[in-house]
Amino acid sequence: MARKTRAGKAKASGWKSKRWYKIFAPEMFGNTIAGETVANDQSLLVGRKLETTLGNLTNDYSKQNTKLIFEITDVTDDAANTRFMGHQMTRDYMRSLVKRRTTKIDAYTDVITRDKYKIRVKSSCFTLKRARTSQICAIRQIMNNVVTEKAKALEMGQYMQEIVLGKLSADIYKSAKRAYPLRRAEIWKTEVFYN
């Protein structure tokens, strides 16, 4: 019994030495508070990743299906600053888009933005009926062209806002529906590569 009480006291004193830190989203998301974390030393926070939803950041709970990933870059006092690492749609939302007797067309595109950031963009289109191979190839080519052209014209912050808010998905839908009738277009994942 004596050993258990000693271990309990050691845990309590270790917890008391930790501090809470507020984690702020990058400037492209308005430097809002993305969450809080606890640590013994602020140097241990650098490199830690945080996953939150767009709905939590914007207080718009219709956007709960978009997960944002941030990485802590530096800490000052009790504030941790982050950089954007990418986004991803939730798995249950993507599964809800797949229907029988339709075609899902995926495109993976590596783009470079106007300010020289490299981003991997994963997009999907969902057709109304089954598509033939030639139609699938045409739609995939249009998806790659739209994603690449928009990246050349915009800086990384603007480009990621267009992706997360669904504007780039709408552009893909408008362009690709000329090749074959579409039900939906989504950019379901992005990854930002920093040098």
ZIWOQUI-V662281 format. One record per backbone hydrogen bond with DSSP energy under -1.0 kcal/mol. NH is the residue of the N-H (numbers start at 1). CO is the residue of the C=O. E is the energy in kcal/mol with one decimal. If there is no record, write none. Layout:
nh=NH co=CO e=E
nh=NH co=CO e=E
This chain:
nh=5 co=1 e=-1.5
nh=6 co=2 e=-1.7
nh=7 co=3 e=-2.2
nh=8 co=4 e=-2.2
nh=9 co=5 e=-2.0
nh=10 co=6 e=-1.9
nh=11 co=7 e=-2.0
nh=12 co=8 e=-1.9
nh=13 co=9 e=-2.2
nh=14 co=10 e=-1.8
nh=15 co=11 e=-2.1
nh=16 co=12 e=-1.9
nh=18 co=15 e=-1.3
nh=19 co=39 e=-2.6
nh=21 co=37 e=-3.2
nh=22 co=78 e=-2.8
nh=23 co=35 e=-3.2
nh=24 co=80 e=-2.9
nh=25 co=32 e=-3.3
nh=29 co=26 e=-1.8
nh=30 co=27 e=-2.2
nh=31 co=26 e=-1.7
nh=34 co=23 e=-3.0
nh=35 co=23 e=-1.3
nh=37 co=21 e=-2.3
nh=39 co=19 e=-2.0
nh=44 co=41 e=-1.5
nh=45 co=42 e=-1.1
nh=47 co=72 e=-2.6
nh=48 co=45 e=-2.4
nh=50 co=70 e=-2.8
nh=52 co=68 e=-2.3
nh=54 co=66 e=-2.5
nh=55 co=63 e=-1.0
nh=57 co=53 e=-1.5
nh=58 co=54 e=-2.3
nh=59 co=55 e=-1.3
nh=63 co=60 e=-1.9
nh=66 co=63 e=-1.2
nh=67 co=88 e=-3.2
nh=68 co=52 e=-3.9
nh=69 co=86 e=-2.7
nh=70 co=50 e=-2.9
nh=71 co=83 e=-2.3
nh=72 co=48 e=-2.6
nh=73 co=81 e=-2.6
nh=74 co=81 e=-1.1
nh=76 co=79 e=-2.7
nh=79 co=76 e=-2.6
nh=80 co=22 e=-3.4
nh=81 co=74 e=-2.8
nh=83 co=71 e=-2.1
nh=85 co=69 e=-3.0
nh=86 co=69 e=-1.1
nh=88 co=67 e=-2.3
nh=89 co=188 e=-2.6
nh=90 co=65 e=-2.3
nh=94 co=90 e=-1.9
nh=95 co=91 e=-2.3
nh=96 co=92 e=-1.5
nh=105 co=125 e=-2.9
nh=107 co=123 e=-2.4
nh=109 co=121 e=-2.9
nh=111 co=119 e=-3.0
nh=113 co=117 e=-2.4
nh=114 co=154 e=-2.6
nh=116 co=113 e=-2.0
nh=119 co=111 e=-2.6
nh=120 co=191 e=-2.7
nh=121 co=109 e=-3.4
nh=122 co=189 e=-2.9
nh=123 co=107 e=-2.7
nh=124 co=186 e=-3.1
nh=125 co=105 e=-2.3
nh=126 co=184 e=-3.0
nh=127 co=103 e=-2.3
nh=128 co=181 e=-1.7
nh=136 co=132 e=-2.3
nh=137 co=133 e=-2.4
nh=138 co=134 e=-1.9
nh=139 co=135 e=-2.4
nh=140 co=136 e=-2.5
nh=141 co=137 e=-2.1
nh=142 co=138 e=-2.1
nh=143 co=139 e=-2.5
nh=144 co=140 e=-2.3
nh=145 co=141 e=-2.3
nh=146 co=142 e=-2.6
nh=147 co=143 e=-2.2
nh=148 co=144 e=-2.2
nh=149 co=145 e=-2.7
nh=150 co=146 e=-2.0
nh=151 co=147 e=-1.5
nh=152 co=148 e=-1.9
nh=153 co=149 e=-1.1
nh=154 co=150 e=-1.2
nh=159 co=155 e=-2.8
nh=160 co=156 e=-2.6
nh=161 co=157 e=-1.8
nh=162 co=158 e=-2.1
nh=163 co=159 e=-1.8
nh=164 co=160 e=-2.9
nh=165 co=161 e=-2.4
nh=167 co=162 e=-1.3
nh=168 co=162 e=-1.7
nh=170 co=166 e=-1.7
nh=171 co=167 e=-1.8
nh=172 co=168 e=-2.2
nh=173 co=169 e=-2.4
nh=174 co=170 e=-2.4
nh=175 co=171 e=-2.1
nh=176 co=172 e=-3.0
nh=177 co=173 e=-1.9
nh=179 co=176 e=-1.1
nh=180 co=176 e=-1.3
nh=183 co=126 e=-3.7
nh=184 co=126 e=-1.6
nh=186 co=124 e=-3.0
nh=188 co=122 e=-1.2
nh=189 co=122 e=-1.6
nh=190 co=87 e=-2.3
nh=191 co=120 e=-1.8
nh=192 co=85 e=-2.5
nh=193 co=118 e=-3.0
